Amino acid sequence: MTERVAHTRTPAFEARLKQRYAAERRFRVIGLSAIVFSLAVLAFLLVSMTINGIGGFQRSELTVPINFAEAGIAGDATTLSGRAGVSALETQGLPQVVDFYAEQALGSDGAEELAANAWREVAEAVVADPELLRGTTTFNLPASSALAAAMRGEGSPEDSQLASRLESEGKLARNFDFGFLQRSDATDPQQVGIWGALQGSMLTMFVTLLLAFPIGVMAALYLEEYAPKNRWTDLIEVSINNLAAVPSIIFGLLGLAVFLWIFPTYRSAPLIGGLTLALMTMPVIVISGRNAIKAVPPSIRDGALAIGASPVQVVFHHVLPLALPGILTGTIIGMARALGETAPLLMIGMRAFIATPPDGFTSPATVLPVQIFLWSDEVNQGFVERTSAAIIVLLVFLLLMNGLAIYLRNRFEKKW
């Protein structure tokens, strides 16, 4: 019995069908390859950054025991409170005391390799706990950049011999540097920290979000729900779409020409940085907001109007809550772009050397991307490790910020 074949299954038809199936298989292979390649690049980036960044969270430290009672340093919680406590200890000769005990513990050549401001860490520890003055305390103090480089095998032969001797005696080691997350910028990679730049980024992002989110959402609502359909509205829509594609350096020039002209004394302040980045973020929020508002079914509006709701109640009680997840998605994208921007902030002077964390929105500050850019330009190998560690901090900050936004998006998401 012969198999019955439809008269349309001609050899030419079979050949075209075979080609179509082959094209679908090729498309699947190409798509899967693209995903695998992207994941491999991402994994390579994260692994290499983590390996290089681990060293950035460590620093070379010398072990120095100090007998405060014998040295004659005195004080209590009242006299050593605040910043005046460090000055009081300096007046009593704490820097010389630290040098004396460092020479006793490390030898004269080892004491010379103690970082210049190491005594300040001793003073801050005493201010935090004046009970240390009653006896002997062992401190792990930062070594000089030359000795740290010798530990990495990059120093001179003399420094390498000294580092080997101190390591063998247990007086020199690379320890986890908790102060990296608490200090600000410095000229010595052994004493730099990321807290000043991180605080500057948080203040700048807060100003950006405070301005860009409400203005962007209100603009999207007006254009989508209330604006008349005429050529002026079309012109505004085209302008907003073009603004989203403008290079970020242009917004930096705008901030330099407008905001610093209005507030000339607030150069490199988070307020000016936030205003500049808000201009850059707002078009992204407006475009995503309009798309989210368009996606709300018209039946929602019709049903609300049918039961007596006013147009304003329809928008704010029904349309906006349902569009909020999409708006927050656009906000995540815009804020993530703003967090990683460097060019516009360089234009408004946020590349200055800032050795103290900002006190407020008008204090001089820098931000994490600019700090990373400045450190990456240093020739000292110690700054290379610190740069990788700062990138890890920036990625963690970005993940936390996006995680909060995703939580809020899922929290307000409603399905129909």
Disulfide bonds with the S-S distance in Angstrom:
none
